[in-house]
Amino acid sequence: MCQHRLRPGRYCPVDLAHYSPSMPRPAHLALIAVGVLWPLRALAHGGEAPAPWSVEPVALALLLMSVTLYAAGLARMGPRQRAAIAPRRRVLAYAGGVATIIVALFSPIDELADASFAWHMAQHLLLMLVAAPLMSMGNAHLVALMAFPIAPRRRIGRTVNRTPGVRCGGSSRAAPPLAGLAFAAGLWLWHAPRMYDAALADPTLHTIEHLTFLVTSAVFWRMISTAGDRRLDGLSAVVIVTLIGLQGNLLAALITLAPLPLYLPYAANGLSDQQVAGLLMWLPAGMLYLASSLRAILMIQSERSQMRRPES
């Protein structure tokens, strides 16, 4: 919750003391990464030499731009701003997000993903369920904004606020559900067979696909991370996280139980590759949403019990 007094409609740039109870913790995200990659270890290279690391120029340029702005933002902050916006744990979270993106997009996982739908699914899950929450915890957008002097920063703010719907939606109770809808829409859009096949055939479109997954999921987790402010109460956060988990499970079930291969580039692998991919989306992702919701419910119930407890 914002600890500063602000006029109604003003966005509080700091979520200060704690993460929202609905937000997964870094330890949870590390377990999800292990849960995504561990089942695939036997499929890695089947006795062949390990795949090399690769570089996708557009993705690398975007990542370097993010890191440069983040570092510049940290350098421009005074001690009080650092303590409020980017304390050590948030900087470490951002670094973890960057490391996850590097592993997902530039490590041998990227080449394995070209040949296996299961590995491609693992790549996407690392972006959406590990990198994106870590970037959100790191306050990546706020720190990057601090890289600019005050005058350009204000111009950027005015430009963003003039975008239709941003000023109203960004501070209203409609923002978190809309962020969830955007996350779900991106997930279903890019897993439609035609779009998925087109992204595999076009490197630029493939980068746009990955950017869509990363941005929409980062915005979604950012909204969840600020639960407790005027935009989103804790119980609503639980409902939204649960609904997002359910729609993801539905898509995973459709992929897992499909009687025929859905994506032409992976058709030669047969149904087993597709079923493993669907199960990866179903189980590790589903467990993350479930754990986040259950933890939040327990914390909300504990807080209510303490409020009802008579003073001795």
For each residue, the residues with C-beta under 8 A, 3 or more apart:
1: 15 17 228 229
2: 6 12 14 15 16 229
3: 14 16 17
4: 12 14
5:
6: 2 10 11 12
7: 10
8:
9: 171
10: 6 7 171
11: 6 170 171
12: 2 4 6 15 229
13: 85 142
14: 2 3 4 84 85 142
15: 1 2 12 20 139 225 226 229
16: 2 3 84
17: 1 3
18:
19: 23 25 137 225
20: 15 23 224 225 226 227 228 234 237 296
21: 227 234 237 295 296 299 300
22: 224 227 234 237 238 241 292 293 295 296
23: 19 20 133 136 137 221 224 225 227 292
24: 28 29 32 133 288 291 292
25: 19 28 29
26: 29 30 92 93 96 134 137
27: 30 31
28: 24 25 31 32 288 291 292
29: 24 25 26 32 33 96 129 130 133 134 288
30: 26 27 33 34 130
31: 27 28 34 35
32: 24 28 29 35 36 125 129 130 284 285 287 288
33: 29 30 36 37 100 126 130
34: 30 31 37 38
35: 31 32 38 39 283 284 287
36: 32 33 39 40 122 125 126 129 130 280 284
37: 33 34 40 41 122 126
38: 34 35 41
39: 35 36 276 279 280
40: 36 37 43 44 118 119 122 276 280
41: 37 38 44
42:
43: 40 46 112 116 118 119 276
44: 40 41 50 108 112
45: 48 49 50 51 108 112
46: 43
47:
48: 45
49: 45
50: 44 45 108
51: 45 108 111 112
52: 108 111
53: 106 107 108
54: 106 110 111
55: 60 106
56: 59 60 105 106 110 203 207
57: 60 61
58: 61 62 203 204 207
59: 56 62 63 105 106 207 210
60: 55 56 57 63 64 106
61: 57 58 64 65
62: 58 59 65 66 211
63: 59 60 66 67 98 101 102 105
64: 60 61 67 68
65: 61 62 68 69
66: 62 63 69 70 98 140 144
67: 63 64 70 71 98
68: 64 65 71 72 147
69: 65 66 72 73 143 144 147
70: 66 67 73 74 94 138 140 143 144 147
71: 67 68 74 75
72: 68 69 75 76 147
73: 69 70 76 77 86 142 143 144 145 146 147
74: 70 71 77 82 86 91 143 146
75: 71 72
76: 72 73 146 147
77: 73 74 81 82 85 86 143 146
78: 81 82
79: 82 83
80: 83 84
81: 77 78 84 85 86 146
82: 74 77 78 79 85 86 87
83: 79 80 87
84: 14 16 80 81 87
85: 13 14 77 81 82 90 139 142 143 146
86: 73 74 77 81 82 90 91 138 139 142 143
87: 82 83 84 90 91
88: 91 92
89: 92 93 137
90: 85 86 87 93 94 137 138 139
91: 74 86 87 88 94 95 138
92: 26 88 89 95 96 138
93: 26 89 90 96 97 134 135 137 138
94: 70 90 91 97 98 134 135 137 138 139 140 143
95: 91 92 98 99 138
96: 26 29 92 93 99 100 134 138
97: 93 94 100 101 130 131 132 133 134 135 137 138 140
98: 63 66 67 94 95 101 102 131 135
99: 95 96 102 103
100: 33 96 97 103 104 126 127 130 131 134
101: 63 97 98 104 105 127 131 214
102: 63 98 99 105 106 107
103: 99 100 106 107 109 126
104: 100 101 107 109 110 123 126 127 131
105: 56 59 63 101 102 109 110 123 127 210
106: 53 54 55 56 59 60 102 103 110
107: 53 102 103 104 110
108: 44 45 50 51 52 53 111 112
109: 103 104 105 112 113 119 122 123 126
110: 54 56 104 105 106 107 113 114 123
111: 51 52 54 108 114 115
112: 43 44 45 51 108 109 115 116 119
113: 109 110 116 119 120 122 123
114: 110 111 120 200
115: 111 112 119 269
116: 43 112 113 119 120 266 269 273
117: 120 121 263 266 269 273 274 276 277
118: 40 43 121 122 273 274 276 277 280
119: 40 43 109 112 113 115 116 122 123
120: 113 114 116 117 123 124 266 277
121: 117 118 124 125 277 278 280 281
122: 36 37 40 109 113 118 119 125 126 280
123: 104 105 109 110 113 119 120 126 127
124: 120 121 127 128 210 213
125: 32 36 121 122 128 129 130 280 281 284 285
126: 33 36 37 100 103 104 109 122 123 129 130 131
127: 100 101 104 105 123 124 130 131 132 210 213 214 217
128: 124 125 131 132 187 213 214 217 285
129: 29 32 36 125 126 132 133 217 284 285 288
130: 29 30 32 33 36 97 100 125 126 127 133 134
131: 97 98 100 101 104 126 127 128 134 135 214
132: 97 127 128 129 135 136 213 214 217 218 220 221
133: 23 24 29 97 129 130 136 137 217 218 221 225
134: 26 29 93 94 96 97 100 130 131 137 138
135: 93 94 97 98 131 132 138 140 214 218
136: 23 132 133 139 140 218 221 222 225
137: 19 23 26 89 90 93 94 97 133 134 225
138: 70 86 90 91 92 93 94 95 96 97 134 135 143
139: 15 85 86 90 94 136 142 143
140: 66 70 94 97 135 136 143 144 218
141: 144 145 222
142: 13 14 73 85 86 139 145 146
143: 69 70 73 74 77 85 86 94 138 139 140 146 147
144: 66 69 70 73 140 141 147
145: 73 141 142 148 153 156
146: 73 74 76 77 81 85 142 143 153
147: 68 69 70 72 73 76 143 144
148: 145 152 153 156
149: 152 153
150: 153 154
151: 154 155
152: 148 149 155 156
153: 145 146 148 149 150 156 157
154: 150 151 157 158
155: 151 152 158 159
156: 145 148 152 153 159 160
157: 153 154 160 161
158: 154 155 161 162
159: 155 156 162 163
160: 156 157 163 166
161: 157 158 166 167
162: 158 159 166 167
163: 159 160 166 167
164:
165: 168 169
166: 160 161 162 163 169 170
167: 161 162 163 170 171
168: 165 171 172
169: 165 166 172 174 175 178
170: 11 166 167 175
171: 9 10 11 167 168 175 230 231
172: 168 169 175 231
173: 176 230 231 232 236
174: 169 177 178
175: 169 170 171 172 178 179 223 231 232
176: 173 179 180 223 224 231 232 236 237 240
177: 174 180 181 240
178: 169 174 175 181 182
179: 175 176 182 183 216 219 220 222 223
180: 176 177 183 184 220 223 240 243 244
181: 177 178 184 185
182: 178 179 185 186 216 219 220
183: 179 180 186 187 216 217 219 220 244
184: 180 181 187 188 244 247 248
185: 181 182 188 189 216
186: 182 183 189 190 212 213 216 217
187: 128 183 184 190 191 213 247 248 251
188: 184 185 191 192 247 251
189: 185 186 192 195 212
190: 186 187 195 196 199 209 212 213
191: 187 188 195 196 251 255
192: 188 189 195 196
193: 196 197 262 263 264
194: 197 198
195: 189 190 191 192 198 199 209
196: 190 191 192 193 199 200 262 263
197: 193 194 200 201 263 264 265
198: 194 195 201 202 205
199: 190 195 196 202 205 206 208 209
200: 114 196 197 206 263 265
201: 197 198 205 265
202: 198 199 205 206
203: 56 58 206 207
204: 58 207 208
205: 198 199 201 202 208 209
206: 199 200 202 203 209 210
207: 56 58 59 203 204 210 211
208: 199 204 205 211 212
209: 190 195 199 205 206 212 213
210: 59 105 124 127 206 207 213 214
211: 62 207 208 214 215
212: 186 189 190 208 209 215 216
213: 124 127 128 132 186 187 190 209 210 216 217
214: 101 127 128 131 132 135 210 211 217 218
215: 211 212 218 219
216: 179 182 183 185 186 212 213 219 220
217: 127 128 129 132 133 183 186 213 214 220 221
218: 132 133 135 136 140 214 215 221 222
219: 179 182 183 215 216 222 223
220: 132 179 180 182 183 216 217 223 224 244
221: 23 132 133 136 217 218 224 225
222: 136 141 179 218 219 225 226
223: 175 176 179 180 219 220 226 227 231 232 240
224: 20 22 23 176 220 221 227 232 237 240 241 292
225: 15 19 20 23 133 136 137 221 222
226: 15 20 222 223 229 231 232
227: 20 21 22 23 223 224 232 233 234 236 237 296
228: 1 20 232 233 234
229: 1 2 12 15 226 232
230: 171 173
231: 171 172 173 175 176 223 226
232: 173 175 176 223 224 226 227 228 229 236 237 240
233: 227 228 236 237
234: 20 21 22 227 228 237 238 296 299 300
235: 238 239 300
236: 173 176 227 232 233 239 240
237: 20 21 22 176 224 227 232 233 234 240 241 296
238: 22 234 235 241 242 293 296 297 300
239: 235 236 242 243
240: 176 177 180 223 224 232 236 237 243 244
241: 22 224 237 238 244 245 289 292 293 296
242: 238 239 245 246 289 293
243: 180 239 240 246 247
244: 180 183 184 220 240 241 247 248 289
245: 241 242 248 249 285 286 288 289 290 293
246: 242 243 249 250
247: 184 187 188 243 244 250 251
248: 184 187 244 245 251 252 281 285 286 289
249: 245 246 252 253 282 285 286
250: 246 247 253 254
251: 187 188 191 247 248 254 255 281
252: 248 249 255 256 278 279 281 282 285 286
253: 249 250 256 257 278 282
254: 250 251 257 258 278
255: 191 251 252 258 262 274 277 278 281
256: 252 253 274 275 278 279 282
257: 253 254 278
258: 254 255 261 262 271 274 278
259: 271
260: 271
261: 258 264 266 267 269 270 271 274
262: 193 196 255 258 274
263: 117 193 196 197 200 266 267 274
264: 193 197 261 267
265: 197 200 201
266: 116 117 120 261 263 269 273 274
267: 261 263 264
268:
269: 115 116 117 261 266 272 273 274
270: 261 273 274
271: 258 259 260 261 274 275
272: 269 275 276
273: 116 117 118 266 269 270 276 277
274: 117 118 255 256 258 261 262 263 266 269 270 271 277 278
275: 256 271 272 278 279
276: 39 40 43 117 118 272 273 279 280
277: 117 118 120 121 255 273 274 280 281
278: 121 252 253 254 255 256 257 258 274 275 281 282
279: 39 252 256 275 276 282 283
280: 36 39 40 118 121 122 125 276 277 283 284 285
281: 121 125 248 251 252 255 277 278 284 285
282: 249 252 253 256 278 279 285 286
283: 35 279 280 286 287
284: 32 35 36 125 129 280 281 287 288
285: 32 125 128 129 245 248 249 252 280 281 282 288 289
286: 245 248 249 252 282 283 289 290
287: 32 35 283 284 290 291
288: 24 28 29 32 129 245 284 285 291 292
289: 241 242 244 245 248 285 286 292 293
290: 245 286 287 293 294
291: 24 28 287 288 294 295
292: 22 23 24 28 224 241 288 289 295 296
293: 22 238 241 242 245 289 290 296 297
294: 290 291 297 298
295: 21 22 291 292 298 299
296: 20 21 22 227 234 237 238 241 292 293 299 300
297: 238 293 294 300 301
298: 294 295 301 302
299: 21 234 295 296 302 303
300: 21 234 235 238 296 297 303 304
301: 297 298 304 305
302: 298 299 305 306
303: 299 300 306 307
304: 300 301 307 308
305: 301 302 308 309
306: 302 303 309
307: 303 304
308: 304 305
309: 305 306
310:
311:
312:
